[in-house]
């Protein structure tokens, strides 16, 4: 069961300015800092952004905190390869014969056509590449053990599926590859219109940049909220989206603007949903008058500050109802709503069904996990 006892902080607006982030002080780093081995499997015709984005999250996470170290290694069946945009990668380590416990295995996607020098294109679908892909699949079948996290980015889910690693699990991939994934893994439960999906030790993400959202989620789980927020600010990711978010969600609504004052207020509200934010307090934070802030918020967000706050609170309440067994009183409290009555009133402004209808997914999810465990080998 996920620990959702506190509202997750949503990362907000921040320029590409490293002043937002304080590098970890090596002098205070503890020798007992936990190290997480991360093995990035590099396939032929690599879609470069599939590793560049998510792994930049880990690089920044290593900078801003010292309690957890992400020890990244790039592995594959060949020492060098041509990537999707034509630049070559080299220095790739061989596939290891075993993985340490609790390792993360990151599976990046590939492309059918790579960009060649001079804006030419080539399929690069050679016999050697096909052999390399089969080598990766065979390696995954023998190397992945319970406790290893399998993390697929974009069409990396197809590689995991060929190795049988998604059988019995919920997962997602790039929307153009849903049908192919179904054909390869008929026993997997494919969730469409999801940015990423977490099911046990299987993590999968949709197209390309959703891998950044997934890695921010994993960093948040491995470290803390402040680390994920700092990394997202550096990457100028205005918002950490949750795996259950479709393409449009309350967390994304009203964020498609670049006004720093409004983003700063939105960040503050999302970071602490339980705080009874007053207009005067938010105005002081924004350095604007109450009237001017209200006008800016309406202009750029398309709704009032109370409407925006309540939409976030209801969205977080829905997450709690779906993913925990908290009673309704605790859900209301953790979401920043004063009572179950206020929760229901705010809920009714957004949903046609009552809050209790979101709860049915908890039992279904628990039953699915129980059934999966019953068929796993000892």
Secondary structure, DSSP 8 states (H G I E B T S, - for coil): ----SS---------S-GGG-----GGG--TT-EEEEEEEE--TTB-THHHHHHHHHHHHHHHH-SSEEEEEEEE-SSS-EE-TTS-EE---B---S---TT-EEEE--B-SSEEETTTEEE----HHHHHHHHHHHHHHHHH--TT-EEEE-TTHHHHHHHTTTTTTSEE---GGGHHHHHHH-TTSEE-SS-SEEEETTEEEESSTTHHHHHHHHHHHHHS-HHHHHHHHHHTT------TT--SS-TTTTT-----HHHHHHHHHHHH-TTS---HHHHHHHHTS-HHHHHHHHHHHHSS-HHHHHHHHHHHHHHHHHHH----HHHHHHHTT-SSHHHHHHHHHTT-SS-GGGGGHHHHHHHHHHHHHHHHS--
